[in-house]
Amino acid sequence: IMKNIKILDCTLRDGGYYNNWDFSREVVNDYLTTMSKVSMDYVELGFRSFQTRDFKGPTWYTTDNYLDSLAIPKNLTVGVMVNASELISHPSGFSKAIKLMFKHSKKSKVKFVRLACHFNEFNQTAKISRILKGMGYFTTINLMQISEQAEEKILSVAKTSQKFPPDVLYFADSLGGMDPSQISTLVKTLRKHWKGALGIHAHNNLGKAIANSLASINFGVTWLDSTVTGMGRGSGNAQTEYLLIEMQNIKKNKFNILPLLKLIKKYFTPMQQKYKWGTNSYYY
């Protein structure tokens, strides 16, 4: 399991809830260089969306043209997240909507697509995942608000997942209220049907995002999400810098974390002072 652990940094996507996805080109390019230097496994550069009702910055759309304008290091595997509801509700139907949103992977710098969905959208989302896999993309399905779901719903989703398998099935502790024992029970429930890779997207309402991410490894979860300084919706996420330090001990792979600390000092500490993400008594 330890050899198979992957860390996916989604700072520019989840962090965008605080600055309207309006990261400057300088920040994005420095961030990408830093992720390369610390050997990040996967980087989620933003959402991909059709929605243009009000102003949002470039990592809300994360178009292929935008990606072509960035200095993406060759050793980084980059991708985007899509809210599955956008494709499902598209007036042309999700099959045509996918083709409007994505080229074949051979013509794009995007190599993986993560589909965020609610449980009532899962059957259609699984079909969307299958189409994207046929277009050459590595796919994950992110199950939102799993802590609020009954066991029978989780079992049903696990069974459907096995019929239309994404490359990774993620569960999101969207309200940040789970603990390791609940995660263990959840994984056992999913494993009654789902045999593929599992991932966790931990939120930090109780300050447990790092602890839950690390504990999940013991239950067989091999994909962990994180963001720089925990920048993310609401209370934020597991902090990339902390998770990488822990991974050095777990995976025994040494690297220089100083470039990440410099990135934080230059950009993310000032942003955090401005936008004030992180755990507080209200989120707790």
Backbone torsions as a table, in degrees:
resi	resn	phi	psi	omega
1	ILE	NA	-43.3	-176.1
2	MET	-58.9	-37.3	179.4
3	LYS	-67.0	-27.5	-174.6
4	ASN	-91.5	-2.7	-177.0
5	ILE	-65.6	131.3	176.8
6	LYS	-121.9	139.3	173.3
7	ILE	-109.6	131.0	179.2
8	LEU	-116.1	116.2	178.2
9	ASP	-90.2	123.8	-177.2
10	CYS	-122.8	36.9	-176.9
11	THR	-57.9	-47.3	-174.0
12	LEU	-72.6	-16.8	177.2
13	ARG	-92.9	-59.0	-177.2
14	ASP	-72.5	-34.9	178.9
15	GLY	-65.9	-22.7	-178.5
16	GLY	-62.9	-17.5	176.7
17	TYR	-62.7	-21.2	-179.6
18	TYR	-91.7	-34.0	-177.2
19	ASN	-118.2	20.0	177.0
20	ASN	62.2	32.2	177.4
21	TRP	59.0	27.6	-175.7
22	ASP	-105.2	64.1	175.7
23	PHE	-84.4	137.4	179.8
24	SER	-70.5	158.3	178.0
25	ARG	-58.8	-37.7	179.5
26	GLU	-62.0	-47.3	179.6
27	VAL	-61.5	-45.5	-176.6
28	VAL	-63.6	-45.5	-178.9
29	ASN	-67.4	-39.8	176.4
30	ASP	-65.0	-40.1	177.0
31	TYR	-60.0	-46.0	-179.4
32	LEU	-64.0	-42.2	177.3
33	THR	-60.6	-42.0	-179.6
34	THR	-66.8	-43.8	178.2
35	MET	-59.0	-36.1	176.5
36	SER	-65.3	-43.2	-177.1
37	LYS	-66.4	-31.8	-179.8
38	VAL	-95.3	12.2	174.5
39	SER	58.8	41.7	175.6
40	MET	-61.5	139.3	-176.7
41	ASP	-73.6	-50.7	-177.3
42	TYR	-138.2	145.0	178.2
43	VAL	-128.1	122.8	176.2
44	GLU	-95.2	111.6	-169.9
45	LEU	-79.9	-14.2	178.8
46	GLY	160.1	-172.8	169.6
47	PHE	-80.0	163.6	162.0
48	ARG	-124.1	125.9	-170.3
49	SER	-146.6	150.6	172.1
50	PHE	-87.0	-20.9	-167.0
51	GLN	-69.6	125.8	-176.9
52	THR	-133.5	30.9	-174.8
53	ARG	-67.9	-31.4	178.3
54	ASP	-142.1	176.3	-176.1
55	PHE	-68.3	131.3	168.6
56	LYS	-140.9	150.5	-177.4
57	GLY	-75.1	179.7	-170.6
58	PRO	-65.3	-26.6	-179.2
59	THR	-85.0	8.1	166.4
60	TRP	-82.2	-34.9	-178.1
61	TYR	-98.0	-39.1	177.9
62	THR	43.8	56.1	-177.8
63	THR	-72.8	163.8	176.3
64	ASP	-62.7	-35.9	177.6
65	ASN	-63.8	-40.3	177.5
66	TYR	-63.9	-44.0	179.1
67	LEU	-60.9	-38.2	179.3
68	ASP	-64.6	-21.7	-178.5
69	SER	-86.3	-6.4	-176.9
70	LEU	-98.2	155.8	175.7
71	ALA	-93.0	83.4	-176.5
72	ILE	-88.8	116.8	178.8
73	PRO	-59.4	144.8	-174.7
74	LYS	-65.9	-22.7	-177.8
75	ASN	-88.2	3.8	178.3
76	LEU	-97.3	136.3	172.0
77	THR	-101.1	115.6	-172.7
78	VAL	-113.2	153.4	-179.4
79	GLY	-155.3	-172.8	-178.2
80	VAL	-138.9	162.6	172.5
81	MET	-111.8	143.9	176.3
82	VAL	-125.8	133.8	170.1
83	ASN	-74.0	113.8	-174.7
84	ALA	-56.5	-29.6	-179.1
85	SER	-59.6	-31.2	178.3
86	GLU	-63.1	-42.4	-179.9
87	LEU	-73.3	-41.1	-177.6
88	ILE	-64.3	-38.6	-175.7
89	SER	-89.5	0.0	-177.2
90	HIS	-62.4	135.3	-176.3
91	PRO	-59.4	-23.5	179.6
92	SER	-87.7	-3.9	-175.5
93	GLY	90.9	155.2	-171.7
94	PHE	-69.6	-28.6	-179.7
95	SER	-62.7	-45.9	178.6
96	LYS	-71.9	-35.4	-179.9
97	ALA	-61.6	-39.3	178.2
98	ILE	-59.9	-44.0	-178.3
99	LYS	-68.6	-28.5	175.5
100	LEU	-72.3	-31.5	-174.7
101	MET	-89.3	-31.0	-173.2
102	PHE	-129.9	138.2	165.3
103	LYS	-82.2	175.9	169.2
104	HIS	-64.4	145.8	-174.9
105	SER	-57.6	-26.6	179.6
106	LYS	-64.9	-22.1	-177.9
107	LYS	-103.2	9.8	-175.3
108	SER	-133.8	152.2	173.6
109	LYS	-80.6	-12.2	175.2
110	VAL	-72.5	126.5	-179.6
111	LYS	-114.1	-19.1	175.4
112	PHE	-137.1	150.9	178.8
113	VAL	-128.7	128.8	176.3
114	ARG	-108.0	129.9	-178.0
115	LEU	-106.6	113.5	178.1
116	ALA	-89.3	127.0	-177.3
117	CYS	-145.1	153.7	169.5
118	HIS	-85.9	163.7	-174.3
119	PHE	-62.6	-34.1	-179.3
120	ASN	-73.9	-7.1	178.6
121	GLU	-103.6	2.1	-165.8
122	PHE	-66.2	-42.9	-176.6
123	ASN	-57.9	-44.5	178.5
124	GLN	-70.6	-36.3	178.8
125	THR	-63.1	-38.6	178.1
126	ALA	-61.7	-37.3	177.8
127	LYS	-69.6	-37.7	176.0
128	ILE	-61.4	-43.5	178.7
129	SER	-58.6	-42.4	-179.3
130	ARG	-63.4	-40.0	178.4
131	ILE	-64.1	-44.7	-179.7
132	LEU	-64.3	-36.7	176.6
133	LYS	-63.4	-36.5	177.0
134	GLY	-66.3	-20.9	177.9
135	MET	-92.4	7.1	174.0
136	GLY	94.8	7.2	-178.2
137	TYR	-92.2	143.7	167.6
138	PHE	-76.6	129.4	-173.5
139	THR	-123.1	146.3	168.8
140	THR	-130.8	150.4	172.1
141	ILE	-113.6	126.1	-178.8
142	ASN	-104.0	112.0	179.8
143	LEU	-83.3	117.3	-175.8
144	MET	-88.9	151.4	173.6
145	GLN	52.1	45.3	-175.1
146	ILE	-68.1	-24.9	-179.1
147	SER	-67.4	-15.8	-178.0
148	GLU	-96.1	3.7	-172.0
149	GLN	-99.9	145.3	175.6
150	ALA	-72.7	155.6	-176.9
151	GLU	-58.9	-38.9	-177.6
152	GLU	-64.8	-33.7	177.0
153	LYS	-67.8	-40.1	179.3
154	ILE	-65.8	-40.7	177.7
155	LEU	-63.4	-40.8	-180.0
156	SER	-63.0	-43.6	178.7
157	VAL	-64.8	-41.5	179.3
158	ALA	-61.2	-39.4	-179.9
159	LYS	-67.4	-44.3	177.7
160	THR	-63.8	-37.3	179.4
161	SER	-58.5	-37.8	-178.4
162	GLN	-69.7	-26.3	178.5
163	LYS	-79.8	-37.9	-179.5
164	PHE	-122.8	69.6	-166.1
165	PRO	-71.8	121.8	166.0
166	PRO	-73.5	172.5	177.1
167	ASP	-72.6	-32.5	176.8
168	VAL	-141.9	137.8	172.8
169	LEU	-106.3	116.7	-178.4
170	TYR	-101.4	147.6	167.8
171	PHE	-122.5	137.9	-177.3
172	ALA	-109.1	124.5	170.6
173	ASP	-82.8	72.7	-168.8
174	SER	-60.9	-30.0	-178.1
175	LEU	-97.3	-0.5	174.8
176	GLY	62.2	29.3	-175.2
177	GLY	-111.5	5.7	-176.8
178	MET	-85.6	162.1	173.4
179	ASP	-129.3	170.8	-175.7
180	PRO	-55.3	-36.4	-179.6
181	SER	-66.4	-37.6	177.1
182	GLN	-68.1	-38.2	177.9
183	ILE	-64.3	-41.7	177.8
184	SER	-59.0	-46.0	179.0
185	THR	-63.1	-42.2	179.9
186	LEU	-61.9	-46.6	-179.4
187	VAL	-61.8	-41.6	178.1
188	LYS	-61.0	-38.5	178.1
189	THR	-65.5	-47.6	179.5
190	LEU	-62.5	-36.8	-176.1
191	ARG	-71.7	-9.1	176.2
192	LYS	-66.0	-23.3	178.0
193	HIS	-130.2	-40.8	-174.3
194	TRP	-82.6	123.9	-176.9
195	LYS	-108.2	-4.9	-175.9
196	GLY	-87.7	-166.7	-177.7
197	ALA	-70.1	144.9	178.6
198	LEU	-118.2	144.3	176.8
199	GLY	-131.2	157.1	177.6
200	ILE	-125.0	136.7	173.0
201	HIS	-116.9	100.9	-172.3
202	ALA	-96.7	132.4	171.6
203	HIS	-99.5	163.3	-162.8
204	ASN	-114.9	27.6	-177.1
205	ASN	-55.1	-40.8	-178.8
206	LEU	-98.1	7.9	-177.7
207	GLY	72.6	21.6	-174.6
208	LYS	-110.0	10.0	-173.6
209	ALA	-60.3	-44.4	178.8
210	ILE	-67.7	-47.7	-178.9
211	ALA	-60.4	-42.2	179.4
212	ASN	-67.3	-39.4	179.2
213	SER	-63.0	-45.0	-179.4
214	LEU	-68.7	-39.8	179.1
215	ALA	-64.0	-35.3	-176.9
216	SER	-62.4	-26.9	177.7
217	ILE	-58.9	-38.9	-179.6
218	ASN	-65.7	-19.8	-180.0
219	PHE	-98.1	4.1	175.7
220	GLY	100.3	6.7	175.4
221	VAL	-77.0	131.5	-175.0
222	THR	-119.3	-3.2	178.4
223	TRP	-119.8	123.6	-176.8
224	LEU	-121.7	131.7	176.3
225	ASP	-93.1	150.3	174.9
226	SER	-157.1	164.7	174.0
227	THR	-139.0	151.2	179.8
228	VAL	-62.7	125.3	-175.1
229	THR	58.9	14.7	-178.4
230	GLY	76.2	12.1	-176.4
231	MET	-57.9	116.5	-178.5
232	GLY	-177.3	172.4	-174.5
233	ARG	-52.6	137.2	177.8
234	GLY	64.5	-124.4	-177.5
235	SER	-76.3	-9.0	179.1
236	GLY	92.0	-167.8	-168.4
237	ASN	-124.7	-175.5	171.1
238	ALA	-62.1	135.5	-176.0
239	GLN	-79.4	126.0	-179.5
240	THR	-55.5	-44.4	-175.8
241	GLU	-63.3	-38.1	179.0
242	TYR	-71.6	-41.6	-177.8
243	LEU	-64.5	-39.8	179.0
244	LEU	-65.4	-38.8	177.3
245	ILE	-62.3	-43.2	177.4
246	GLU	-63.9	-38.6	-178.7
247	MET	-66.3	-30.3	176.4
248	GLN	-59.5	-37.8	178.9
249	ASN	-74.7	-38.8	-175.0
250	ILE	-76.6	-46.2	-174.8
251	LYS	-95.0	-8.4	179.2
252	LYS	61.2	26.9	176.7
253	ASN	-106.6	116.8	-174.8
254	LYS	-90.5	142.1	174.5
255	PHE	-152.9	169.3	-178.8
256	ASN	-91.0	111.5	-177.9
257	ILE	-84.9	-5.0	-177.2
258	LEU	-57.6	-39.9	177.8
259	PRO	-58.0	-36.0	179.1
260	LEU	-70.3	-39.7	178.4
261	LEU	-65.3	-35.9	176.9
262	LYS	-67.2	-40.9	177.6
263	LEU	-60.1	-43.9	179.9
264	ILE	-61.8	-47.0	-178.1
265	LYS	-63.3	-39.4	-175.3
266	LYS	-74.7	-42.4	-171.8
267	TYR	-117.5	-46.8	-166.5
268	PHE	-82.2	-32.1	174.4
269	THR	-63.6	-46.2	175.4
270	PRO	-62.0	-39.0	179.0
271	MET	-65.4	-39.5	-179.3
272	GLN	-66.9	-36.0	176.1
273	GLN	-64.5	-33.1	-179.8
274	LYS	-78.0	-47.3	-171.8
275	TYR	-97.3	-19.7	171.8
276	LYS	61.5	47.9	172.3
277	TRP	-78.5	163.4	177.6
278	GLY	123.5	171.8	-178.7
279	THR	-67.5	137.1	171.5
280	ASN	-147.0	178.6	-172.9
281	SER	-64.2	-29.0	179.9
282	TYR	-71.2	-47.4	177.5
283	TYR	-65.0	-37.6	178.7
284	TYR	-61.0	NA	NA
